[in-house]
């Protein structure tokens, strides 16, 4: 069983993205604010694998769901 922490940094790592605080801030600044007409995983900047991971994590309320929600909130409030 995977016991690693599930937070914003490790979510970015899981998505294959740079995960430092500065990298995450830059990502959010470059993609926010998101349009309001679709879920996070339907945004144009995700690869198909990233989008599938985000959708599955959210819909199944998986261990990653809280980190996905945090990212969603960050991208909607800028």
Biopython code that builds the backbone (N, CA, C, O; Angstrom):
import numpy as np
from Bio.PDB.StructureBuilder import StructureBuilder

atoms = [
    (1, "UNK", "N", (0.841, -1.180, 0.000)),
    (1, "UNK", "CA", (0.000, 0.000, 0.000)),
    (1, "UNK", "C", (0.885, 1.243, 0.000)),
    (1, "UNK", "O", (1.865, 1.321, 0.741)),
    (2, "UNK", "N", (0.529, 2.209, -0.837)),
    (2, "UNK", "CA", (1.291, 3.451, -0.945)),
    (2, "UNK", "C", (0.952, 4.367, 0.220)),
    (2, "UNK", "O", (-0.186, 4.817, 0.355)),
    (3, "UNK", "N", (1.931, 4.638, 1.051)),
    (3, "UNK", "CA", (1.740, 5.481, 2.237)),
    (3, "UNK", "C", (2.346, 6.872, 2.051)),
    (3, "UNK", "O", (2.396, 7.650, 3.003)),
    (4, "UNK", "N", (2.807, 7.198, 0.844)),
    (4, "UNK", "CA", (3.437, 8.499, 0.625)),
    (4, "UNK", "C", (2.408, 9.620, 0.791)),
    (4, "UNK", "O", (1.217, 9.421, 0.553)),
    (5, "UNK", "N", (2.884, 10.802, 1.204)),
    (5, "UNK", "CA", (1.952, 11.912, 1.402)),
    (5, "UNK", "C", (1.309, 12.324, 0.081)),
    (5, "UNK", "O", (1.942, 12.282, -0.974)),
    (6, "UNK", "N", (0.072, 12.712, 0.157)),
    (6, "UNK", "CA", (-0.673, 13.164, -1.026)),
    (6, "UNK", "C", (-0.952, 14.647, -0.839)),
    (6, "UNK", "O", (-1.954, 15.032, -0.235)),
    (7, "UNK", "N", (-0.058, 15.471, -1.363)),
    (7, "UNK", "CA", (-0.215, 16.909, -1.245)),
    (7, "UNK", "C", (0.041, 17.533, -2.615)),
    (7, "UNK", "O", (0.259, 16.825, -3.598)),
    (8, "UNK", "N", (0.013, 18.845, -2.668)),
    (8, "UNK", "CA", (0.156, 19.529, -3.948)),
    (8, "UNK", "C", (1.504, 19.226, -4.601)),
    (8, "UNK", "O", (1.568, 19.016, -5.812)),
    (9, "UNK", "N", (2.568, 19.201, -3.823)),
    (9, "UNK", "CA", (3.889, 18.906, -4.386)),
    (9, "UNK", "C", (3.949, 17.495, -4.970)),
    (9, "UNK", "O", (4.446, 17.300, -6.079)),
    (10, "UNK", "N", (3.448, 16.525, -4.234)),
    (10, "UNK", "CA", (3.508, 15.154, -4.742)),
    (10, "UNK", "C", (2.499, 14.934, -5.874)),
    (10, "UNK", "O", (2.707, 14.065, -6.720)),
    (11, "UNK", "N", (1.409, 15.711, -5.901)),
    (11, "UNK", "CA", (0.482, 15.635, -7.039)),
    (11, "UNK", "C", (1.191, 16.093, -8.309)),
    (11, "UNK", "O", (1.080, 15.445, -9.350)),
    (12, "UNK", "N", (1.908, 17.191, -8.229)),
    (12, "UNK", "CA", (2.651, 17.665, -9.401)),
    (12, "UNK", "C", (3.682, 16.629, -9.828)),
    (12, "UNK", "O", (3.865, 16.387, -11.021)),
    (13, "UNK", "N", (4.346, 16.026, -8.870)),
    (13, "UNK", "CA", (5.302, 14.967, -9.188)),
    (13, "UNK", "C", (4.593, 13.807, -9.889)),
    (13, "UNK", "O", (5.097, 13.281, -10.882)),
    (14, "UNK", "N", (3.443, 13.414, -9.385)),
    (14, "UNK", "CA", (2.660, 12.320, -9.976)),
    (14, "UNK", "C", (2.237, 12.652, -11.408)),
    (14, "UNK", "O", (2.152, 11.773, -12.265)),
    (15, "UNK", "N", (1.976, 13.940, -11.649)),
    (15, "UNK", "CA", (1.566, 14.377, -12.985)),
    (15, "UNK", "C", (2.756, 14.573, -13.922)),
    (15, "UNK", "O", (2.579, 14.894, -15.097)),
    (16, "UNK", "N", (3.968, 14.380, -13.402)),
    (16, "UNK", "CA", (5.164, 14.539, -14.223)),
    (16, "UNK", "C", (5.545, 15.993, -14.434)),
    (16, "UNK", "O", (6.192, 16.334, -15.424)),
    (17, "UNK", "N", (5.144, 16.850, -13.502)),
    (17, "UNK", "CA", (5.431, 18.273, -13.583)),
    (17, "UNK", "C", (6.431, 18.666, -12.501)),
    (17, "UNK", "O", (6.522, 17.995, -11.474)),
    (18, "UNK", "N", (7.181, 19.746, -12.719)),
    (18, "UNK", "CA", (8.082, 20.230, -11.667)),
    (18, "UNK", "C", (7.276, 20.540, -10.408)),
    (18, "UNK", "O", (6.193, 21.120, -10.490)),
    (19, "UNK", "N", (7.802, 20.156, -9.241)),
    (19, "UNK", "CA", (6.978, 20.199, -8.029)),
    (19, "UNK", "C", (7.438, 21.157, -6.944)),
    (19, "UNK", "O", (6.891, 21.130, -5.841)),
    (20, "UNK", "N", (8.427, 22.003, -7.217)),
    (20, "UNK", "CA", (8.836, 22.956, -6.178)),
    (20, "UNK", "C", (7.738, 24.010, -6.004)),
    (20, "UNK", "O", (6.884, 24.181, -6.874)),
    (21, "UNK", "N", (7.774, 24.706, -4.880)),
    (21, "UNK", "CA", (6.768, 25.743, -4.620)),
    (21, "UNK", "C", (6.784, 26.804, -5.719)),
    (21, "UNK", "O", (5.730, 27.271, -6.150)),
    (22, "UNK", "N", (7.961, 27.177, -6.164)),
    (22, "UNK", "CA", (8.067, 28.161, -7.247)),
    (22, "UNK", "C", (7.504, 27.653, -8.554)),
    (22, "UNK", "O", (6.854, 28.397, -9.288)),
    (23, "UNK", "N", (7.751, 26.380, -8.850)),
    (23, "UNK", "CA", (7.214, 25.774, -10.074)),
    (23, "UNK", "C", (5.687, 25.719, -10.033)),
    (23, "UNK", "O", (5.020, 26.011, -11.026)),
    (24, "UNK", "N", (5.151, 25.347, -8.893)),
    (24, "UNK", "CA", (3.697, 25.267, -8.753)),
    (24, "UNK", "C", (3.079, 26.653, -8.894)),
    (24, "UNK", "O", (2.062, 26.815, -9.568)),
    (25, "UNK", "N", (3.685, 27.648, -8.263)),
    (25, "UNK", "CA", (3.185, 29.015, -8.366)),
    (25, "UNK", "C", (3.223, 29.491, -9.815)),
    (25, "UNK", "O", (2.277, 30.127, -10.282)),
    (26, "UNK", "N", (4.288, 29.195, -10.517)),
    (26, "UNK", "CA", (4.405, 29.591, -11.926)),
    (26, "UNK", "C", (3.338, 28.891, -12.772)),
    (26, "UNK", "O", (2.747, 29.505, -13.659)),
    (27, "UNK", "N", (3.096, 27.621, -12.500)),
    (27, "UNK", "CA", (2.069, 26.880, -13.225)),
    (27, "UNK", "C", (0.699, 27.522, -13.008)),
    (27, "UNK", "O", (-0.054, 27.740, -13.958)),
    (28, "UNK", "N", (0.391, 27.818, -11.758)),
    (28, "UNK", "CA", (-0.907, 28.420, -11.432)),
    (28, "UNK", "C", (-1.026, 29.793, -12.099)),
    (28, "UNK", "O", (-2.063, 30.106, -12.683)),
    (29, "UNK", "N", (0.016, 30.606, -12.018)),
    (29, "UNK", "CA", (-0.026, 31.936, -12.641)),
    (29, "UNK", "C", (-0.223, 31.844, -14.149)),
    (29, "UNK", "O", (-0.899, 32.689, -14.737)),
    (30, "UNK", "N", (0.358, 30.830, -14.777)),
    (30, "UNK", "CA", (0.264, 30.733, -16.239)),
    (30, "UNK", "C", (-1.043, 30.117, -16.731)),
    (30, "UNK", "O", (-1.373, 30.247, -17.909)),
    (31, "UNK", "N", (-1.791, 29.452, -15.856)),
    (31, "UNK", "CA", (-3.023, 28.784, -16.294)),
    (31, "UNK", "C", (-4.296, 29.330, -15.659)),
    (31, "UNK", "O", (-5.393, 28.971, -16.088)),
    (32, "UNK", "N", (-4.181, 30.169, -14.671)),
    (32, "UNK", "CA", (-5.363, 30.681, -13.972)),
    (32, "UNK", "C", (-5.736, 32.055, -14.518)),
    (32, "UNK", "O", (-4.878, 32.755, -15.055)),
    (33, "UNK", "N", (-6.973, 32.443, -14.393)),
    (33, "UNK", "CA", (-8.077, 31.659, -13.843)),
    (33, "UNK", "C", (-8.665, 30.735, -14.902)),
    (33, "UNK", "O", (-8.682, 31.052, -16.091)),
    (34, "UNK", "N", (-9.141, 29.601, -14.444)),
    (34, "UNK", "CA", (-9.770, 28.637, -15.349)),
    (34, "UNK", "C", (-11.151, 29.114, -15.754)),
    (34, "UNK", "O", (-11.818, 29.845, -15.020)),
    (35, "UNK", "N", (-11.561, 28.690, -16.921)),
    (35, "UNK", "CA", (-12.940, 28.951, -17.331)),
    (35, "UNK", "C", (-13.862, 28.151, -16.420)),
    (35, "UNK", "O", (-13.463, 27.123, -15.873)),
    (36, "UNK", "N", (-15.045, 28.606, -16.265)),
    (36, "UNK", "CA", (-15.971, 28.009, -15.304)),
    (36, "UNK", "C", (-16.852, 26.908, -15.907)),
    (36, "UNK", "O", (-17.628, 26.287, -15.182)),
    (37, "UNK", "N", (-16.751, 26.659, -17.192)),
    (37, "UNK", "CA", (-17.699, 25.757, -17.851)),
    (37, "UNK", "C", (-17.267, 24.301, -17.944)),
    (37, "UNK", "O", (-17.873, 23.541, -18.699)),
    (38, "UNK", "N", (-16.267, 23.893, -17.225)),
    (38, "UNK", "CA", (-15.853, 22.499, -17.281)),
    (38, "UNK", "C", (-14.984, 22.138, -16.101)),
    (38, "UNK", "O", (-14.430, 23.017, -15.441)),
    (39, "UNK", "N", (-14.859, 20.859, -15.829)),
    (39, "UNK", "CA", (-14.035, 20.427, -14.708)),
    (39, "UNK", "C", (-12.546, 20.614, -14.991)),
    (39, "UNK", "O", (-12.129, 20.805, -16.134)),
    (40, "UNK", "N", (-11.783, 20.556, -13.949)),
    (40, "UNK", "CA", (-10.336, 20.742, -14.006)),
    (40, "UNK", "C", (-9.693, 19.886, -15.095)),
    (40, "UNK", "O", (-8.860, 20.375, -15.857)),
    (41, "UNK", "N", (-10.069, 18.630, -15.170)),
    (41, "UNK", "CA", (-9.400, 17.702, -16.091)),
    (41, "UNK", "C", (-9.761, 17.940, -17.550)),
    (41, "UNK", "O", (-9.140, 17.343, -18.429)),
    (42, "UNK", "N", (-10.735, 18.783, -17.839)),
    (42, "UNK", "CA", (-11.084, 19.082, -19.229)),
    (42, "UNK", "C", (-10.363, 20.311, -19.771)),
    (42, "UNK", "O", (-10.635, 20.740, -20.892)),
    (43, "UNK", "N", (-9.461, 20.873, -19.002)),
    (43, "UNK", "CA", (-8.709, 22.035, -19.464)),
    (43, "UNK", "C", (-7.722, 21.611, -20.542)),
    (43, "UNK", "O", (-7.212, 20.491, -20.515)),
    (44, "UNK", "N", (-7.455, 22.493, -21.477)),
    (44, "UNK", "CA", (-6.658, 22.184, -22.665)),
    (44, "UNK", "C", (-5.183, 21.855, -22.386)),
    (44, "UNK", "O", (-4.526, 21.252, -23.235)),
    (45, "UNK", "N", (-4.662, 22.227, -21.246)),
    (45, "UNK", "CA", (-3.217, 22.090, -21.016)),
    (45, "UNK", "C", (-2.790, 20.734, -20.464)),
    (45, "UNK", "O", (-1.591, 20.478, -20.352)),
    (46, "UNK", "N", (-3.728, 19.859, -20.117)),
    (46, "UNK", "CA", (-3.360, 18.531, -19.600)),
    (46, "UNK", "C", (-3.114, 17.556, -20.735)),
    (46, "UNK", "O", (-3.758, 17.629, -21.781)),
    (47, "UNK", "N", (-2.186, 16.648, -20.523)),
    (47, "UNK", "CA", (-2.051, 15.530, -21.452)),
    (47, "UNK", "C", (-3.225, 14.583, -21.190)),
    (47, "UNK", "O", (-3.856, 14.683, -20.138)),
    (48, "UNK", "N", (-3.531, 13.684, -22.098)),
    (48, "UNK", "CA", (-4.606, 12.725, -21.829)),
    (48, "UNK", "C", (-4.382, 11.915, -20.549)),
    (48, "UNK", "O", (-5.330, 11.656, -19.808)),
    (49, "UNK", "N", (-3.142, 11.517, -20.289)),
    (49, "UNK", "CA", (-2.851, 10.735, -19.079)),
    (49, "UNK", "C", (-3.055, 11.578, -17.820)),
    (49, "UNK", "O", (-3.604, 11.088, -16.833)),
    (50, "UNK", "N", (-2.623, 12.832, -17.846)),
    (50, "UNK", "CA", (-2.821, 13.708, -16.697)),
    (50, "UNK", "C", (-4.308, 13.942, -16.448)),
    (50, "UNK", "O", (-4.770, 13.875, -15.309)),
    (51, "UNK", "N", (-5.045, 14.214, -17.506)),
    (51, "UNK", "CA", (-6.484, 14.452, -17.378)),
    (51, "UNK", "C", (-7.189, 13.222, -16.805)),
    (51, "UNK", "O", (-8.048, 13.351, -15.933)),
    (52, "UNK", "N", (-6.834, 12.046, -17.285)),
    (52, "UNK", "CA", (-7.448, 10.816, -16.788)),
    (52, "UNK", "C", (-7.133, 10.608, -15.311)),
    (52, "UNK", "O", (-8.003, 10.208, -14.538)),
    (53, "UNK", "N", (-5.904, 10.876, -14.923)),
    (53, "UNK", "CA", (-5.526, 10.724, -13.520)),
    (53, "UNK", "C", (-6.312, 11.682, -12.634)),
    (53, "UNK", "O", (-6.826, 11.278, -11.591)),
    (54, "UNK", "N", (-6.410, 12.944, -13.035)),
    (54, "UNK", "CA", (-7.164, 13.929, -12.260)),
    (54, "UNK", "C", (-8.634, 13.551, -12.155)),
    (54, "UNK", "O", (-9.227, 13.628, -11.078)),
    (55, "UNK", "N", (-9.219, 13.145, -13.273)),
    (55, "UNK", "CA", (-10.632, 12.770, -13.270)),
    (55, "UNK", "C", (-10.877, 11.553, -12.381)),
    (55, "UNK", "O", (-11.806, 11.549, -11.573)),
    (56, "UNK", "N", (-10.062, 10.544, -12.525)),
    (56, "UNK", "CA", (-10.218, 9.332, -11.718)),
    (56, "UNK", "C", (-10.031, 9.640, -10.230)),
    (56, "UNK", "O", (-10.787, 9.150, -9.392)),
    (57, "UNK", "N", (-9.046, 10.433, -9.913)),
    (57, "UNK", "CA", (-8.795, 10.791, -8.506)),
    (57, "UNK", "C", (-9.993, 11.517, -7.910)),
    (57, "UNK", "O", (-10.392, 11.247, -6.778)),
    (58, "UNK", "N", (-10.559, 12.432, -8.673)),
    (58, "UNK", "CA", (-11.703, 13.223, -8.205)),
    (58, "UNK", "C", (-12.959, 12.356, -8.082)),
    (58, "UNK", "O", (-13.608, 12.336, -7.036)),
    (59, "UNK", "N", (-13.288, 11.655, -9.142)),
    (59, "UNK", "CA", (-14.545, 10.900, -9.182)),
    (59, "UNK", "C", (-14.574, 9.734, -8.203)),
    (59, "UNK", "O", (-15.635, 9.385, -7.686)),
    (60, "UNK", "N", (-13.428, 9.134, -7.947)),
    (60, "UNK", "CA", (-13.384, 7.997, -7.035)),
    (60, "UNK", "C", (-13.053, 8.420, -5.615)),
    (60, "UNK", "O", (-12.888, 7.574, -4.736)),
    (61, "UNK", "N", (-12.955, 9.729, -5.382)),
    (61, "UNK", "CA", (-12.584, 10.268, -4.073)),
    (61, "UNK", "C", (-11.358, 9.521, -3.537)),
    (61, "UNK", "O", (-11.302, 9.111, -2.378)),
    (62, "UNK", "N", (-10.392, 9.365, -4.424)),
    (62, "UNK", "CA", (-9.166, 8.629, -4.107)),
    (62, "UNK", "C", (-8.291, 9.434, -3.153)),
    (62, "UNK", "O", (-8.611, 10.567, -2.792)),
    (63, "UNK", "N", (-7.186, 8.822, -2.759)),
    (63, "UNK", "CA", (-6.239, 9.483, -1.859)),
    (63, "UNK", "C", (-5.800, 10.844, -2.388)),
    (63, "UNK", "O", (-5.476, 11.739, -1.607)),
    (64, "UNK", "N", (-5.788, 11.004, -3.696)),
    (64, "UNK", "CA", (-5.335, 12.244, -4.313)),
    (64, "UNK", "C", (-6.421, 13.306, -4.380)),
    (64, "UNK", "O", (-6.121, 14.445, -4.736)),
    (65, "UNK", "N", (-7.649, 12.991, -4.059)),
    (65, "UNK", "CA", (-8.770, 13.919, -4.255)),
    (65, "UNK", "C", (-8.566, 15.255, -3.549)),
    (65, "UNK", "O", (-8.900, 16.299, -4.108)),
    (66, "UNK", "N", (-8.031, 15.244, -2.348)),
    (66, "UNK", "CA", (-7.829, 16.494, -1.608)),
    (66, "UNK", "C", (-6.806, 17.389, -2.308)),
    (66, "UNK", "O", (-7.004, 18.601, -2.395)),
    (67, "UNK", "N", (-5.731, 16.813, -2.800)),
    (67, "UNK", "CA", (-4.722, 17.596, -3.522)),
    (67, "UNK", "C", (-5.279, 18.107, -4.848)),
    (67, "UNK", "O", (-4.968, 19.226, -5.256)),
    (68, "UNK", "N", (-6.098, 17.301, -5.524)),
    (68, "UNK", "CA", (-6.735, 17.731, -6.768)),
    (68, "UNK", "C", (-7.668, 18.905, -6.484)),
    (68, "UNK", "O", (-7.695, 19.871, -7.246)),
    (69, "UNK", "N", (-8.424, 18.831, -5.405)),
    (69, "UNK", "CA", (-9.320, 19.930, -5.025)),
    (69, "UNK", "C", (-8.518, 21.192, -4.711)),
    (69, "UNK", "O", (-8.931, 22.290, -5.083)),
    (70, "UNK", "N", (-7.388, 21.053, -4.039)),
    (70, "UNK", "CA", (-6.547, 22.209, -3.733)),
    (70, "UNK", "C", (-6.054, 22.865, -5.020)),
    (70, "UNK", "O", (-6.090, 24.089, -5.143)),
    (71, "UNK", "N", (-5.598, 22.066, -5.971)),
    (71, "UNK", "CA", (-5.149, 22.600, -7.247)),
    (71, "UNK", "C", (-6.303, 23.280, -7.973)),
    (71, "UNK", "O", (-6.133, 24.368, -8.523)),
    (72, "UNK", "N", (-7.461, 22.658, -7.979)),
    (72, "UNK", "CA", (-8.641, 23.235, -8.616)),
    (72, "UNK", "C", (-8.961, 24.601, -8.013)),
    (72, "UNK", "O", (-9.233, 25.551, -8.747)),
    (73, "UNK", "N", (-8.931, 24.708, -6.701)),
    (73, "UNK", "CA", (-9.217, 25.978, -6.034)),
    (73, "UNK", "C", (-8.182, 27.039, -6.399)),
    (73, "UNK", "O", (-8.540, 28.188, -6.659)),
    (74, "UNK", "N", (-6.910, 26.668, -6.421)),
    (74, "UNK", "CA", (-5.864, 27.616, -6.776)),
    (74, "UNK", "C", (-6.044, 28.138, -8.200)),
    (74, "UNK", "O", (-5.871, 29.330, -8.457)),
    (75, "UNK", "N", (-6.386, 27.261, -9.104)),
    (75, "UNK", "CA", (-6.529, 27.653, -10.493)),
    (75, "UNK", "C", (-7.790, 28.475, -10.757)),
    (75, "UNK", "O", (-7.863, 29.185, -11.760)),
    (76, "UNK", "N", (-8.769, 28.388, -9.883)),
    (76, "UNK", "CA", (-9.995, 29.158, -10.071)),
    (76, "UNK", "C", (-9.965, 30.521, -9.387)),
    (76, "UNK", "O", (-10.768, 31.388, -9.732)),
    (77, "UNK", "N", (-9.079, 30.735, -8.443)),
    (77, "UNK", "CA", (-9.146, 32.003, -7.722)),
    (77, "UNK", "C", (-8.190, 33.071, -8.207)),
    (77, "UNK", "O", (-8.250, 34.193, -7.705)),
    (78, "UNK", "N", (-7.341, 32.796, -9.121)),
    (78, "UNK", "CA", (-6.389, 33.825, -9.585)),
    (78, "UNK", "C", (-7.077, 34.853, -10.429)),
    (78, "UNK", "O", (-6.436, 35.791, -10.905)),
]
sb = StructureBuilder()
sb.init_structure("model")
sb.init_model(0)
sb.init_chain("A")
sb.init_seg("    ")
for serial, (resi, resn, name, xyz) in enumerate(atoms, 1):
    if name == "N":
        sb.init_residue(resn, " ", resi, " ")
    sb.init_atom(name, np.array(xyz, "f"), 0.0, 1.0, " ", f" {name:<3s}", serial, name[0])
structure = sb.get_structure()
